Amino acid sequence: MKIGIDALGVAVPRRYVDMVELARARGVEPGKYVDGLGAREMAVAEPGEDTVALAALAGRRALAASEIDRASLGLLVVGTETGVDHSKPVASFVHGLLELPQTMRVYDTQHACYGGTAGLMAAVEWIASGAAAGRSALVICSDIARYGVGTAGEPTQGAGAVAMVVSANPALVEIDVGVSGAASTHVFDFWRPLGLREAQVDGHYSVQCYLDAVSAAYRGWKVRAIERGLVRGAPGELASEQLARICYHVPFCKMARKAHLQVRRCELEDAGTAWDPAAEQAGLASFKRQVDPTLPLCARIGNIYTGSLYLGLAGLLHAQAAELAGSRIGLFSYGSGCTSEFFSGVVGKAAAARIAAAKLGDLLEAREKISVAEYERIMAQPPTSPLEDAPAGDGFRFLGVKDHRRQYAGK
Ligand code: COA
């Protein structure tokens, strides 16, 4: 049975800051943010555009882009590390806001930026096991990435949600079920203790943890992919080069380049070949071809934690779905703490038409650029501030708390 991502929907905050302006305001050479980190613009979420509001909007858009009947949904999973309640999951709010069927499993999954992939894998394996009995799943990744004004992590913030309808005979990407490599280690590279709004992060260490994880996860995927005959593993043949594109988790765009060079390093190490300047040049050329096309949306939205990998996938399909139809692509998900997974899938023949239905071209056009001063004003607002005015279009919004219950409105 073919199983995978049938449709996508993306939601981003209505406002953003320009990274050159942010760099100047911080007294930093703009090249550091733009070239050094690969960031052009950064989404700024107001407290009223919380994880629930973004998730519900992305979910509604994914369902609108898909051809499945809502009544056939049997599972809703939200992957998030910026939930709004210690007990009630974001998925429960979304289930109500989208008026989804009562006869569903509904829950959140959490492991930093990996939470959405945990949901995707649960959905894919639920369908593969036969337990779904013909039903489909809605998996949503939604987060607000917040390190704080003036911190080293500030230029790697962002916010947004990516929703995926997961079904049999998917239009966008058929996942290679059971062909993946996982890698986990107990580390404190990034975490957010209870009660803190800002993440704690050991930034350079987190980059190293990510690189260690991608090495182990990629090698795990490669062994299984060769065993299953998905890629060739003869001496001199790089398995990673047989993937038409690779989407990595993108906390900032430069990280995808570091990750790809690490995968190439692993390939050469496994073949007993030295990493030298020629290997680095070949690695950079393959980055341009295989990875760079996954980054345009990420560079203009920033880090969206659980959704970052899938924002890369959405941007890639938006730009290249027609030429990639029938091609195998790789995906790498990393969640600090840490756990990770490298997996793969094949782009569907109908992917170009289906991704067009997600209307990603309109997403960035609808946004408003704000000044650094306005961004700082928004960052200083308490988390329970309602949205000052109604969002244009089809948005949802947080209205405030009444009797300890979060209230939402949406069109
Ligand atoms: N022009 C071009 N590039 C420049 C530059 C300039 N003027 N000034 C600096 N750079 C480059 C640096 O060489 C470096 O590139 P490299 O990593 O390829 O060497 C890059 O910009 C970043 O500079 P660095 O000094 O390392 O930045 P930093 O100490 O402020 O921290 C992070 C960067 C990513 C560690 C920090 O933003 C952070 O902690 N982010 C949150 C955590 C995170 O996203 N982790 C990722 C794994 S999950």
Residues whose N, C-alpha, C, O or C-beta is under 5 A from the ligand:
A	BS01	COA	E29 G31 K32 D35 G36 L37 A152 G153 T156 V201 G203 H204 S206 V207 Y210 P251
